[in-house]
């Protein structure tokens, strides 16, 4: 089996931890980032295959998940970006898709669904 690398970008430590543990159990190597700057720094070293990115980051920056997805794709064009959001506001989902997200998952997410969506790309 190929090594699969997943990066979780979420401002909430508990969410990052939960998603990380789920995907470690699925055999992924996982890295975590809490904001735009950390995501870009980690991506450069980690080179993720897939990124699960929270659309609305509450860390008082000018960046949201769509900005992170767009930057990650520019950096690594073969990245599989998936947006996770607790707010299914049409403008946020549209921005995520315009930014290059291949899928949008709603919080609270079903563990089987998030694992199924990610694994469907491999």
FIKOLZA-1660 file (N, C-alpha, C; in steps of 0.1 Angstrom, whole numbers, plus 5000, padded with zeros to 4 digits):
% residues 122
   i   px   py   pz ch aa at
   1 5008 4988 5000  A  X  N
   1 5000 5000 5000  A  X CA
   1 5009 5012 5000  A  X  C
   2 5005 5022 4992  A  X  N
   2 5012 5035 4992  A  X CA
   2 5010 5042 5004  A  X  C
   3 5020 5051 5008  A  X  N
   3 5018 5059 5019  A  X CA
   3 5009 5071 5016  A  X  C
   4 4999 5073 5024  A  X  N
   4 4989 5083 5021  A  X CA
   4 4991 5094 5032  A  X  C
   5 4992 5106 5028  A  X  N
   5 4994 5118 5037  A  X CA
   5 4982 5127 5037  A  X  C
   6 4977 5130 5049  A  X  N
   6 4965 5138 5051  A  X CA
   6 4969 5149 5060  A  X  C
   7 4964 5162 5056  A  X  N
   7 4966 5173 5065  A  X CA
   7 4952 5178 5069  A  X  C
   8 4951 5181 5082  A  X  N
   8 4939 5186 5088  A  X CA
   8 4941 5201 5091  A  X  C
   9 4933 5210 5086  A  X  N
   9 4934 5224 5089  A  X CA
   9 4921 5228 5096  A  X  C
  10 4922 5231 5108  A  X  N
  10 4910 5235 5116  A  X CA
  10 4916 5243 5128  A  X  C
  11 4909 5254 5132  A  X  N
  11 4913 5262 5143  A  X CA
  11 4910 5256 5156  A  X  C
  12 4901 5245 5157  A  X  N
  12 4898 5239 5169  A  X CA
  12 4907 5226 5171  A  X  C
  13 4914 5226 5182  A  X  N
  13 4924 5216 5185  A  X CA
  13 4916 5202 5186  A  X  C
  14 4905 5202 5192  A  X  N
  14 4897 5190 5194  A  X CA
  14 4893 5183 5181  A  X  C
  15 4889 5192 5172  A  X  N
  15 4885 5187 5159  A  X CA
  15 4897 5181 5151  A  X  C
  16 4908 5188 5152  A  X  N
  16 4921 5184 5145  A  X CA
  16 4924 5170 5151  A  X  C
  17 4924 5169 5164  A  X  N
  17 4928 5156 5171  A  X CA
  17 4919 5145 5167  A  X  C
  18 4906 5147 5167  A  X  N
  18 4896 5137 5163  A  X CA
  18 4898 5132 5149  A  X  C
  19 4899 5141 5140  A  X  N
  19 4901 5137 5126  A  X CA
  19 4915 5130 5124  A  X  C
  20 4925 5135 5131  A  X  N
  20 4938 5129 5130  A  X CA
  20 4938 5114 5134  A  X  C
  21 4931 5112 5146  A  X  N
  21 4930 5099 5151  A  X CA
  21 4923 5089 5142  A  X  C
  22 4912 5094 5136  A  X  N
  22 4904 5086 5127  A  X CA
  22 4912 5082 5115  A  X  C
  23 4920 5091 5109  A  X  N
  23 4927 5088 5097  A  X CA
  23 4941 5080 5100  A  X  C
  24 4946 5082 5112  A  X  N
  24 4957 5074 5116  A  X CA
  24 4953 5059 5117  A  X  C
  25 4941 5057 5122  A  X  N
  25 4935 5043 5122  A  X CA
  25 4933 5038 5109  A  X  C
  26 4931 5046 5099  A  X  N
  26 4929 5042 5085  A  X CA
  26 4942 5040 5077  A  X  C
  27 4954 5043 5084  A  X  N
  27 4967 5040 5078  A  X CA
  27 4973 5053 5072  A  X  C
  28 4967 5064 5074  A  X  N
  28 4973 5077 5069  A  X CA
  28 4984 5082 5078  A  X  C
  29 4993 5089 5073  A  X  N
  29 5002 5098 5080  A  X CA
  29 4995 5111 5081  A  X  C
  30 4994 5117 5093  A  X  N
  30 4986 5129 5094  A  X CA
  30 4994 5141 5100  A  X  C
  31 4992 5152 5095  A  X  N
  31 4998 5165 5100  A  X CA
  31 4986 5174 5103  A  X  C
  32 4988 5183 5112  A  X  N
  32 4977 5192 5116  A  X CA
  32 4982 5207 5115  A  X  C
  33 4973 5216 5111  A  X  N
  33 4976 5230 5111  A  X CA
  33 4963 5237 5116  A  X  C
  34 4966 5249 5122  A  X  N
  34 4955 5256 5128  A  X CA
  34 4951 5269 5120  A  X  C
  35 4959 5273 5110  A  X  N
  35 4956 5285 5102  A  X CA
  35 4963 5284 5089  A  X  C
  36 4961 5295 5081  A  X  N
  36 4967 5296 5068  A  X CA
  36 4982 5295 5068  A  X  C
  37 4989 5303 5077  A  X  N
  37 5003 5303 5077  A  X CA
  37 5009 5289 5081  A  X  C
  38 5003 5283 5091  A  X  N
  38 5008 5270 5095  A  X CA
  38 5005 5259 5084  A  X  C
  39 4994 5260 5078  A  X  N
  39 4990 5251 5067  A  X CA
  39 5000 5251 5056  A  X  C
  40 5004 5263 5052  A  X  N
  40 5014 5265 5041  A  X CA
  40 5028 5260 5045  A  X  C
  41 5032 5263 5057  A  X  N
  41 5045 5258 5062  A  X CA
  41 5045 5243 5062  A  X  C
  42 5035 5237 5068  A  X  N
  42 5035 5223 5069  A  X CA
  42 5034 5216 5056  A  X  C
  43 5026 5221 5047  A  X  N
  43 5024 5216 5033  A  X CA
  43 5037 5215 5026  A  X  C
  44 5045 5225 5028  A  X  N
  44 5058 5225 5021  A  X CA
  44 5067 5214 5025  A  X  C
  45 5067 5210 5038  A  X  N
  45 5075 5199 5043  A  X CA
  45 5068 5186 5042  A  X  C
  46 5055 5186 5044  A  X  N
  46 5048 5173 5045  A  X CA
  46 5043 5168 5032  A  X  C
  47 5040 5177 5023  A  X  N
  47 5035 5173 5009  A  X CA
  47 5023 5164 5010  A  X  C
  48 5012 5169 5016  A  X  N
  48 5000 5160 5017  A  X CA
  48 4994 5156 5004  A  X  C
  49 4987 5144 5004  A  X  N
  49 4979 5140 4993  A  X CA
  49 4965 5145 4993  A  X  C
  50 4960 5147 5005  A  X  N
  50 4947 5152 5008  A  X CA
  50 4947 5162 5019  A  X  C
  51 4938 5172 5018  A  X  N
  51 4937 5182 5029  A  X CA
  51 4922 5183 5033  A  X  C
  52 4919 5182 5045  A  X  N
  52 4906 5184 5051  A  X CA
  52 4907 5198 5057  A  X  C
  53 4900 5208 5051  A  X  N
  53 4901 5222 5055  A  X CA
  53 4888 5227 5060  A  X  C
  54 4888 5233 5073  A  X  N
  54 4876 5239 5078  A  X CA
  54 4874 5252 5070  A  X  C
  55 4862 5254 5066  A  X  N
  55 4859 5266 5058  A  X CA
  55 4859 5279 5066  A  X  C
  56 4854 5278 5078  A  X  N
  56 4854 5291 5086  A  X CA
  56 4863 5289 5098  A  X  C
  57 4874 5296 5097  A  X  N
  57 4884 5295 5108  A  X CA
  57 4882 5307 5117  A  X  C
  58 4881 5305 5130  A  X  N
  58 4877 5315 5139  A  X CA
  58 4890 5321 5146  A  X  C
  59 4900 5322 5139  A  X  N
  59 4913 5327 5145  A  X CA
  59 4916 5341 5141  A  X  C
  60 4906 5348 5137  A  X  N
  60 4908 5363 5135  A  X CA
  60 4918 5366 5125  A  X  C
  61 4918 5359 5114  A  X  N
  61 4927 5362 5103  A  X CA
  61 4918 5366 5091  A  X  C
  62 4925 5371 5080  A  X  N
  62 4917 5374 5068  A  X CA
  62 4915 5363 5059  A  X  C
  63 4920 5351 5063  A  X  N
  63 4919 5339 5055  A  X CA
  63 4908 5330 5059  A  X  C
  64 4901 5323 5050  A  X  N
  64 4892 5313 5053  A  X CA
  64 4896 5300 5046  A  X  C
  65 4889 5290 5047  A  X  N
  65 4892 5277 5041  A  X CA
  65 4894 5277 5026  A  X  C
  66 4886 5286 5020  A  X  N
  66 4887 5287 5005  A  X CA
  66 4900 5293 5001  A  X  C
  67 4905 5302 5009  A  X  N
  67 4919 5308 5006  A  X CA
  67 4930 5298 5008  A  X  C
  68 4928 5289 5018  A  X  N
  68 4938 5279 5021  A  X CA
  68 4938 5268 5010  A  X  C
  69 4926 5264 5005  A  X  N
  69 4924 5254 4995  A  X CA
  69 4931 5260 4982  A  X  C
  70 4928 5272 4978  A  X  N
  70 4934 5278 4966  A  X CA
  70 4949 5278 4967  A  X  C
  71 4955 5282 4978  A  X  N
  71 4969 5283 4980  A  X CA
  71 4976 5269 4980  A  X  C
  72 4969 5260 4986  A  X  N
  72 4975 5246 4986  A  X CA
  72 4975 5240 4972  A  X  C
  73 4964 5242 4964  A  X  N
  73 4964 5237 4951  A  X CA
  73 4975 5244 4942  A  X  C
  74 4977 5256 4944  A  X  N
  74 4987 5263 4936  A  X CA
  74 5001 5257 4940  A  X  C
  75 5003 5254 4952  A  X  N
  75 5015 5248 4957  A  X CA
  75 5017 5234 4952  A  X  C
  76 5006 5226 4953  A  X  N
  76 5006 5212 4950  A  X CA
  76 4994 5208 4942  A  X  C
  77 4995 5210 4929  A  X  N
  77 4983 5208 4920  A  X CA
  77 4975 5195 4921  A  X  C
  78 4982 5184 4925  A  X  N
  78 4976 5171 4926  A  X CA
  78 4969 5168 4939  A  X  C
  79 4969 5178 4948  A  X  N
  79 4963 5177 4961  A  X CA
  79 4948 5175 4960  A  X  C
  80 4943 5167 4969  A  X  N
  80 4928 5165 4970  A  X CA
  80 4923 5173 4981  A  X  C
  81 4917 5185 4978  A  X  N
  81 4912 5194 4989  A  X CA
  81 4897 5191 4992  A  X  C
  82 4894 5189 5004  A  X  N
  82 4880 5186 5009  A  X CA
  82 4877 5197 5020  A  X  C
  83 4867 5204 5018  A  X  N
  83 4863 5214 5028  A  X CA
  83 4853 5208 5038  A  X  C
  84 4855 5212 5051  A  X  N
  84 4846 5208 5061  A  X CA
  84 4840 5220 5067  A  X  C
  85 4827 5221 5068  A  X  N
  85 4820 5233 5073  A  X CA
  85 4808 5230 5082  A  X  C
  86 4807 5238 5093  A  X  N
  86 4795 5237 5101  A  X CA
  86 4784 5246 5096  A  X  C
  87 4787 5254 5087  A  X  N
  87 4777 5264 5082  A  X CA
  87 4775 5261 5067  A  X  C
  88 4764 5256 5063  A  X  N
  88 4762 5253 5049  A  X CA
  88 4756 5265 5042  A  X  C
  89 4763 5277 5044  A  X  N
  89 4759 5289 5037  A  X CA
  89 4763 5288 5023  A  X  C
  90 4754 5290 5014  A  X  N
  90 4757 5288 4999  A  X CA
  90 4769 5296 4995  A  X  C
  91 4771 5308 4999  A  X  N
  91 4782 5316 4995  A  X CA
  91 4796 5310 4999  A  X  C
  92 4796 5304 5011  A  X  N
  92 4808 5298 5016  A  X CA
  92 4811 5285 5008  A  X  C
  93 4800 5277 5005  A  X  N
  93 4802 5265 4998  A  X CA
  93 4806 5268 4983  A  X  C
  94 4800 5278 4978  A  X  N
  94 4804 5282 4964  A  X CA
  94 4818 5287 4964  A  X  C
  95 4823 5294 4974  A  X  N
  95 4837 5299 4974  A  X CA
  95 4846 5287 4975  A  X  C
  96 4842 5277 4983  A  X  N
  96 4851 5265 4985  A  X CA
  96 4852 5258 4971  A  X  C
  97 4841 5257 4964  A  X  N
  97 4841 5250 4951  A  X CA
  97 4849 5258 4941  A  X  C
  98 4847 5271 4941  A  X  N
  98 4855 5280 4931  A  X CA
  98 4870 5279 4935  A  X  C
  99 4873 5277 4947  A  X  N
  99 4887 5276 4951  A  X CA
  99 4894 5263 4948  A  X  C
 100 4885 5253 4945  A  X  N
 100 4891 5240 4940  A  X CA
 100 4888 5228 4949  A  X  C
 101 4879 5230 4959  A  X  N
 101 4875 5219 4968  A  X CA
 101 4868 5209 4959  A  X  C
 102 4871 5196 4961  A  X  N
 102 4865 5185 4954  A  X CA
 102 4852 5180 4961  A  X  C
 103 4851 5184 4973  A  X  N
 103 4839 5179 4981  A  X CA
 103 4838 5188 4993  A  X  C
 104 4825 5189 4998  A  X  N
 104 4822 5197 5010  A  X CA
 104 4815 5188 5020  A  X  C
 105 4820 5186 5031  A  X  N
 105 4814 5178 5042  A  X CA
 105 4809 5188 5053  A  X  C
 106 4797 5185 5058  A  X  N
 106 4791 5193 5069  A  X CA
 106 4795 5187 5083  A  X  C
 107 4798 5196 5092  A  X  N
 107 4799 5193 5106  A  X CA
 107 4785 5194 5112  A  X  C
 108 4782 5186 5122  A  X  N
 108 4791 5175 5127  A  X CA
 108 4790 5164 5116  A  X  C
 109 4802 5158 5114  A  X  N
 109 4803 5148 5103  A  X CA
 109 4801 5134 5108  A  X  C
 110 4797 5126 5100  A  X  N
 110 4796 5112 5103  A  X CA
 110 4809 5105 5099  A  X  C
 111 4815 5098 5109  A  X  N
 111 4828 5093 5107  A  X CA
 111 4829 5084 5095  A  X  C
 112 4819 5075 5093  A  X  N
 112 4820 5066 5082  A  X CA
 112 4819 5074 5069  A  X  C
 113 4812 5085 5068  A  X  N
 113 4811 5093 5056  A  X CA
 113 4824 5100 5053  A  X  C
 114 4830 5106 5063  A  X  N
 114 4842 5113 5060  A  X CA
 114 4853 5103 5056  A  X  C
 115 4854 5092 5062  A  X  N
 115 4864 5082 5058  A  X CA
 115 4861 5077 5044  A  X  C
 116 4848 5074 5041  A  X  N
 116 4844 5070 5028  A  X CA
 116 4847 5080 5017  A  X  C
 117 4845 5092 5020  A  X  N
 117 4848 5103 5010  A  X CA
 117 4863 5103 5007  A  X  C
 118 4871 5104 5018  A  X  N
 118 4885 5105 5016  A  X CA
 118 4891 5092 5009  A  X  C
 119 4887 5081 5013  A  X  N
 119 4892 5068 5007  A  X CA
 119 4887 5067 4993  A  X  C
 120 4876 5073 4989  A  X  N
 120 4871 5072 4975  A  X CA
 120 4881 5078 4965  A  X  C
 121 4890 5086 4970  A  X  N
 121 4900 5092 4961  A  X CA
 121 4913 5084 4959  A  X  C
 122 4913 5073 4966  A  X  N
 122 4925 5064 4965  A  X CA
 122 4922 5051 4959  A  X  C
% end
